[in-house]
Amino acid sequence: MTDPRVGKLAGILVNHSLGVKKGDNVLIGASSELAKPLVLEVFREALKAGGNPLTSVAFEETLNIFYSSATKAQIENFPKTRLYEAKNIDCFVNIRASVNKKALAGIDPAPMSARAKVLKPISEEIVNRKRWVLCNYPTNALAQEADMSLEEYEDFLYNATNVDWTKVKQKEMKLKAALDKAGVVRIAGKDTDLTIGIRGRKAIPCYGERNMPDGEVFLSPLENSAEGHIYYEMPAIYQGKEVLGIRLKFKKGKVVEAHADKNEAFLLAMLDTDKGARFLGELGIGVNYGIQQFSKDILFDEKIGGTVHLAVGRSYAEAGGKNQSAIHWDMIKDLRQGGALYLDGKIIQKNGKFLI
């Protein structure tokens, strides 16, 4: 018997997140066959809404095979059928159901970076032009990564997703108003003092239309504005690689120095993906105080109340961003112990708690 919480989540994804209407072509993508219960419920809800659902379920192991065995020509091959699909769908549900979170841990980052460049037109077509939402389906791999049992992780996930997102939106609008009036954000904390220009860039409150769970207010910084340095206490995970103790120094918006305690070579490889990879594409402020435990999953961790996250690489057109890159890598800064946020010199958050 399907967990009733799965059906509730599917209804939120189809009706709230995507707003599926009659005639919409809805692509339901899943990273593995383990997501079957949620795929089926989303399929069912999309039909109820009058949509035309399509499914695309992958096998996670194919990525390891591809990056281990593909020739240079195969890495550089552009999948035209995927671009056609991206151009002809109206909305996209991307369900992550990991079988093994470390599946790509031993893979050379060079072919992954090269492949990201090849697939960039497809990712941009979806991210910038379509309605889309990303969510997890509980698996043992995700539970283990978060140091939880499967049952604990199921509770963790559904308690974070199956909420009234209209009420969440109302709470986020106050922070948006403050950011929209400001010109400069300053982030201060352990080994961190970074200023970022935001004048003219409107903040976007997030309440379940793109990510599930949600709970952040983000914007795209002025591309050449970041000045200073930042240290990330929390692990930064990208393409299955865990990078620890990241320290970045910015000058005129660009990362001019980068170090890490673990997997520094991978960090540098990603920052050298293309010209835009060393510039910021996003500043996000986590406001979901219902998520307090770090789970090694950016989908949850970037929403933790009392944290901020900065993404190097691609910015969001809807946020006024102009930075282009094949990567978008979020890194989380914890401000709950000794950290602070300032807008135009005025403190708005101290030790993770808002003062506005």
C-alpha positions as CSV (number, residue, x, y, z in Angstrom):
1,M,0.0,0.0,0.0
2,T,1.4,3.4,-1.0
3,D,2.1,5.8,1.9
4,P,-0.6,8.4,1.8
5,R,2.0,11.1,2.3
6,V,3.3,10.2,-1.2
7,G,-0.1,11.1,-2.7
8,K,-0.2,14.4,-0.8
9,L,3.2,15.3,-2.0
10,A,2.3,14.5,-5.6
11,G,-0.7,16.7,-5.3
12,I,1.4,19.6,-4.1
13,L,3.9,19.1,-6.9
14,V,1.3,19.0,-9.7
15,N,-1.2,21.6,-8.4
16,H,0.9,24.0,-6.3
17,S,4.4,23.8,-7.6
18,L,3.7,23.5,-11.4
19,G,0.1,24.6,-11.6
20,V,-0.6,22.0,-14.3
21,K,-3.5,22.9,-16.5
22,K,-5.4,21.2,-19.3
23,G,-3.2,20.4,-22.3
24,D,0.1,20.9,-20.5
25,N,2.9,18.4,-21.5
26,V,4.3,17.3,-18.2
27,L,7.6,15.5,-18.1
28,I,8.1,13.3,-15.0
29,G,11.8,12.5,-14.6
30,A,13.3,10.2,-12.0
31,S,17.0,9.4,-11.3
32,S,16.2,5.8,-10.5
33,E,13.5,3.1,-10.5
34,L,13.2,3.5,-6.7
35,A,11.1,6.6,-7.3
36,K,8.3,4.6,-8.8
37,P,5.6,5.2,-6.1
38,L,6.0,9.0,-6.5
39,V,6.3,8.9,-10.3
40,L,3.0,7.0,-10.5
41,E,1.2,9.4,-8.1
42,V,2.5,12.4,-10.0
43,F,1.3,10.7,-13.3
44,R,-2.1,10.2,-11.8
45,E,-2.4,13.8,-10.5
46,A,-1.2,15.2,-13.8
47,L,-4.0,13.4,-15.6
48,K,-6.5,14.6,-13.1
49,A,-5.4,18.2,-13.8
50,G,-5.9,17.7,-17.5
51,G,-2.2,17.4,-18.4
52,N,-0.4,15.0,-20.7
53,P,2.2,13.2,-18.5
54,L,5.4,11.7,-19.9
55,T,7.9,9.7,-17.9
56,S,11.7,9.5,-18.1
57,V,13.1,7.1,-15.5
58,A,16.9,6.6,-15.5
59,F,19.2,4.0,-14.0
60,E,21.7,5.7,-11.8
61,E,24.4,3.3,-12.7
62,T,24.5,4.5,-16.3
63,L,26.3,7.7,-15.3
64,N,29.2,5.7,-13.8
65,I,29.4,3.6,-16.9
66,F,29.3,6.6,-19.2
67,Y,32.0,8.6,-17.5
68,S,34.2,5.6,-17.1
69,S,33.9,4.3,-20.6
70,A,32.7,7.1,-23.0
71,T,35.2,8.3,-25.7
72,K,35.9,12.0,-26.2
73,A,33.5,11.9,-29.2
74,Q,30.8,10.4,-27.1
75,I,31.3,12.9,-24.3
76,E,30.9,15.7,-26.8
77,N,27.9,14.2,-28.6
78,F,24.9,16.5,-28.3
79,P,21.6,14.7,-27.7
80,K,19.3,16.5,-30.1
81,T,16.2,14.4,-29.0
82,R,16.6,15.7,-25.4
83,L,16.7,19.3,-26.6
84,Y,13.6,18.7,-28.7
85,E,11.9,17.2,-25.6
86,A,12.9,20.2,-23.5
87,K,11.6,22.6,-26.0
88,N,8.2,20.9,-26.3
89,I,7.3,20.2,-22.6
90,D,5.5,22.8,-20.6
91,C,6.7,21.7,-17.1
92,F,9.1,19.2,-15.5
93,V,9.1,17.3,-12.3
94,N,12.6,16.1,-11.4
95,I,12.6,13.4,-8.8
96,R,15.8,12.4,-7.2
97,A,15.9,8.8,-5.7
98,S,19.5,8.0,-5.2
99,V,20.7,4.4,-5.2
100,N,24.2,5.3,-4.2
101,K,25.2,8.8,-3.2
102,K,28.9,8.0,-3.9
103,A,28.4,6.5,-7.3
104,L,30.5,9.1,-9.0
105,A,33.0,9.7,-6.2
106,G,35.9,7.9,-8.1
107,I,35.2,9.5,-11.5
108,D,37.6,12.0,-13.0
109,P,35.9,15.4,-12.9
110,A,37.2,16.5,-16.3
111,P,34.7,14.5,-18.4
112,M,31.9,15.5,-16.1
113,S,32.8,19.2,-16.6
114,A,33.0,18.6,-20.4
115,R,29.7,16.9,-20.5
116,A,28.1,19.7,-18.5
117,K,29.1,22.2,-21.2
118,V,27.6,19.9,-23.9
119,L,24.3,19.7,-22.1
120,K,24.1,23.4,-21.2
121,P,21.6,24.3,-23.9
122,I,19.2,21.7,-22.5
123,S,19.5,22.7,-18.9
124,E,19.1,26.4,-19.8
125,E,16.0,25.6,-21.9
126,I,14.4,24.0,-18.8
127,V,15.7,26.2,-16.1
128,N,15.1,29.5,-17.8
129,R,12.0,28.9,-19.9
130,K,9.9,26.1,-18.3
131,R,8.0,25.5,-15.1
132,W,10.0,23.0,-13.1
133,V,10.3,21.6,-9.6
134,L,12.9,19.4,-8.0
135,C,12.2,17.0,-5.1
136,N,13.5,13.9,-3.4
137,Y,11.9,10.5,-2.9
138,P,13.1,8.7,0.3
139,T,15.7,6.0,-0.3
140,N,18.1,4.2,1.9
141,A,21.0,6.0,0.2
142,L,19.6,9.4,1.1
143,A,18.7,8.3,4.6
144,Q,22.2,6.9,5.2
145,E,23.8,10.1,3.8
146,A,21.7,12.1,6.3
147,D,22.6,9.7,9.2
148,M,19.0,8.6,9.6
149,S,17.0,5.4,9.3
150,L,14.7,5.2,6.3
151,E,11.7,5.8,8.5
152,E,13.4,8.8,10.1
153,Y,14.2,10.2,6.7
154,E,10.7,9.7,5.4
155,D,9.4,11.7,8.4
156,F,12.1,14.3,7.8
157,L,11.2,14.7,4.1
158,Y,7.4,14.7,4.4
159,N,7.4,17.1,7.4
160,A,9.4,19.5,5.3
161,T,7.4,19.2,2.1
162,N,3.7,18.5,3.0
163,V,3.0,22.0,4.5
164,D,0.9,25.0,3.6
165,W,3.1,26.9,1.2
166,T,0.7,29.8,1.0
167,K,1.5,30.6,4.6
168,V,5.2,30.2,4.0
169,K,5.0,32.8,1.2
170,Q,3.4,35.4,3.5
171,K,6.3,35.1,6.0
172,E,8.9,35.5,3.2
173,M,7.5,38.7,1.8
174,K,8.9,40.9,4.6
175,L,12.5,39.8,3.9
176,K,11.9,40.3,0.2
177,A,10.8,43.9,0.8
178,A,14.0,44.7,2.8
179,L,16.2,43.2,0.1
180,D,14.5,45.0,-2.7
181,K,15.3,48.4,-1.1
182,A,18.9,47.6,-0.4
183,G,22.1,48.1,-2.4
184,V,24.7,46.0,-0.5
185,V,24.6,42.8,1.5
186,R,27.4,42.1,3.9
187,I,27.9,38.6,5.3
188,A,30.0,38.3,8.4
189,G,31.0,35.3,10.4
190,K,33.8,32.8,11.1
191,D,36.7,33.7,8.7
192,T,34.2,35.6,6.6
193,D,33.7,39.2,5.6
194,L,32.1,39.5,2.2
195,T,30.1,42.3,0.6
196,I,27.9,41.8,-2.5
197,G,26.0,44.4,-4.6
198,I,22.3,43.8,-5.2
199,R,21.0,47.2,-6.3
200,G,18.3,46.7,-8.8
201,R,18.2,42.9,-8.4
202,K,14.8,41.9,-7.1
203,A,14.6,39.2,-4.4
204,I,12.5,36.1,-5.1
205,P,10.6,34.4,-2.3
206,C,10.6,30.6,-2.7
207,Y,7.6,28.7,-1.4
208,G,7.5,25.4,-3.2
209,E,7.3,26.4,-6.9
210,R,10.8,25.3,-7.8
211,N,12.2,23.2,-4.9
212,M,10.4,20.8,-2.6
213,P,11.0,21.4,0.3
214,D,11.5,25.1,0.0
215,G,12.0,28.1,2.3
216,E,14.5,30.7,1.0
217,V,14.6,34.1,-0.5
218,F,17.2,34.5,-3.2
219,L,18.5,36.9,-5.8
220,S,21.3,37.1,-8.4
221,P,24.0,39.5,-7.2
222,L,25.6,42.1,-9.5
223,E,28.2,40.1,-11.4
224,N,31.3,42.2,-10.7
225,S,30.4,43.3,-7.1
226,A,31.6,40.6,-4.7
227,E,34.5,41.7,-2.5
228,G,36.1,39.9,0.4
229,H,36.4,36.4,1.6
230,I,34.2,33.6,2.9
231,Y,34.7,30.2,4.7
232,Y,32.1,27.4,4.4
233,E,31.7,25.3,7.5
234,M,29.3,22.9,5.9
235,P,30.4,20.4,3.2
236,A,29.8,21.4,-0.3
237,I,28.6,18.5,-2.5
238,Y,28.5,18.6,-6.3
239,Q,28.2,15.8,-8.8
240,G,28.7,13.3,-6.0
241,K,31.9,14.9,-4.7
242,E,32.1,16.2,-1.2
243,V,34.4,19.2,-0.7
244,L,35.3,20.3,2.8
245,G,36.6,23.5,4.3
246,I,36.1,25.7,1.2
247,R,37.7,29.2,1.4
248,L,37.1,31.6,-1.4
249,K,38.4,35.1,-2.0
250,F,36.6,37.5,-4.3
251,K,37.8,40.6,-6.1
252,K,35.6,42.5,-8.5
253,G,33.1,39.7,-8.4
254,K,35.5,36.9,-9.4
255,V,37.0,34.1,-7.3
256,V,40.7,34.9,-7.3
257,E,41.7,32.4,-4.7
258,A,40.2,29.1,-3.8
259,H,41.2,26.5,-1.2
260,A,39.7,23.4,0.4
261,D,40.7,21.0,3.1
262,K,39.4,18.0,1.0
263,N,39.0,17.6,-2.7
264,E,40.6,20.9,-3.6
265,A,41.5,19.7,-7.1
266,F,37.8,19.0,-7.8
267,L,36.9,22.5,-6.5
268,L,39.4,24.1,-8.8
269,A,38.3,22.0,-11.8
270,M,34.7,23.1,-11.4
271,L,35.7,26.8,-11.0
272,D,37.7,26.5,-14.3
273,T,34.7,25.0,-16.2
274,D,34.2,28.2,-18.1
275,K,34.5,32.0,-17.7
276,G,31.3,32.3,-15.6
277,A,32.1,29.6,-13.1
278,R,34.2,31.9,-10.9
279,F,31.4,34.5,-10.5
280,L,28.4,34.4,-8.3
281,G,25.0,33.4,-9.8
282,E,23.0,33.4,-6.6
283,L,22.7,34.6,-3.0
284,G,20.1,32.7,-1.0
285,I,18.9,33.2,2.6
286,G,17.5,30.1,4.3
287,V,14.3,30.8,6.3
288,N,13.0,27.3,6.9
289,Y,13.5,26.9,10.7
290,G,11.8,23.5,10.5
291,I,14.9,22.2,8.9
292,Q,17.8,22.3,11.4
293,Q,19.7,19.1,10.7
294,F,22.4,19.1,8.0
295,S,21.6,16.2,5.7
296,K,24.4,16.5,3.0
297,D,21.7,17.4,0.5
298,I,21.6,20.9,-0.8
299,L,17.9,20.7,-1.5
300,F,17.3,20.7,2.2
301,D,20.4,22.2,3.6
302,E,20.3,25.5,1.7
303,K,16.9,26.1,3.3
304,I,18.1,25.8,6.9
305,G,17.0,28.8,8.9
306,G,20.0,30.9,9.9
307,T,22.2,30.1,6.9
308,V,23.0,31.7,3.6
309,H,24.2,30.0,0.4
310,L,26.2,31.4,-2.5
311,A,26.2,29.7,-5.8
312,V,29.1,30.0,-8.2
313,G,28.2,29.8,-11.9
314,R,24.9,30.2,-13.7
315,S,22.5,32.8,-12.5
316,Y,18.8,32.9,-12.9
317,A,17.3,35.1,-15.6
318,E,14.1,35.6,-13.6
319,A,16.2,37.2,-10.8
320,G,17.9,39.6,-13.2
321,G,21.1,37.5,-13.4
322,K,23.4,37.8,-16.4
323,N,26.1,35.3,-15.5
324,Q,26.3,32.3,-17.8
325,S,28.0,29.0,-16.9
326,A,27.6,25.3,-17.3
327,I,27.7,24.9,-13.5
328,H,25.6,26.1,-10.6
329,W,27.1,25.1,-7.3
330,D,25.5,26.1,-4.0
331,M,27.8,26.4,-0.9
332,I,26.3,27.0,2.5
333,K,27.5,29.4,5.2
334,D,26.2,28.8,8.7
335,L,25.5,32.1,10.6
336,R,23.9,30.6,13.7
337,Q,26.9,30.9,15.9
338,G,28.6,34.3,15.6
339,G,27.3,35.2,12.2
340,A,25.5,38.3,11.0
341,L,23.8,39.7,7.9
342,Y,23.7,43.4,7.1
343,L,21.8,45.4,4.5
344,D,23.4,48.8,3.7
345,G,25.3,48.7,6.9
346,K,22.2,47.8,9.1
347,I,22.2,44.4,10.8
348,I,19.1,42.4,9.9
349,Q,20.1,39.0,11.3
350,K,22.3,38.0,14.2
351,N,23.3,34.4,15.2
352,G,20.8,33.1,12.6
353,K,17.8,35.1,14.0
354,F,16.1,37.9,12.1
355,L,15.9,41.3,13.7
356,I,13.3,42.7,11.2
